[in-house]
């Protein structure tokens, strides 16, 4: 009596066979002379998978394409050590690096090596210069004020001035074709004006009361110095401080602010500005207000013009768009700003 054997089918659904599995099927069938049933049992495949593997020729295995990196790992490490060794090295154009290091490679190899090591080339951020003494003073100030309460921060009358131009204040990004075909297309050009008008604006804020008085520095006034600052700005500060005597006045160390005559005027009216570390705009929340005002003008009045009247109106509108809640948010960031200065040991921060 003939006995019929059936090949059990795997109980769990199988994924598509891999290239290695199909290669083993061919080897066992054509060279070892195994039957299809034996191969299916050995490799835990279905008969359909085995038949497919034997009836379809394997495609040639593709090797990785592209040019191999011409700089090896030790060279890349040397490149990183060199570029991070000094301020000047970080500013050397990439095409000039092979000649400096004595390497026989092109700038594409340098670019690939930097990419592998996690480096890119970007525009440097602009920050005030910081000496070692400046960093020590900033660090000390941040440590002394890190534990201030919200009430203490809200009781500071923050002040500063900024120069405002019409139109955009950030770089304009466009979408164009790769290459040079559209570099000078009229739609891809940003006009450059030789003499853009501008206006100096002074303002003050506090977390407790929001915006205080803002002032346009009129065109027929002299430049901001100890005389003009004492005669124009200090009376405004005095008025605010008389109305809100619990506030402490803050100003930066600009020449007109820190001059001996200015200090004597403050002393005569009984106002003692809080000590402020040098070159520390990142510790003043009003600096963010200036950026947001310029963003407002850029969004609502992007055209460049020569009308002081239009500019004055736009600046005033932008100033009035700053809400008390927004000022509170920025003042509440002061512990974070202090912590950032401490973490940087008095050096630059993201603010």
Secondary structure, DSSP 8 states (H G I E B T S, - for coil): ----------SS------HHHHHHHHIIIIIS---HHHHHHHHT--HHHHHHHHHS---------S---SS-HHHHHHHHHHHTS-HHHHTS-HHHHHHHHT----HHHHHHHHHHTT-------------HHHHHHHHHHHHHHTT--HHHHHTEEEEEEEEEESS--S-------SSSTTTT-GGG-----SS--EEEEEEEEETTTEE---EE--TTS--SSHHHIIIIIHHHHHHHHHHSTT-EE-----HHHHSHHHHHHHHHTT-------SS-GGG-THHHHHHHHHHHHHHH-------HHHHHHHHHHHHHT--HHHHHHHHTTHHHHHHHHHHTTTS----
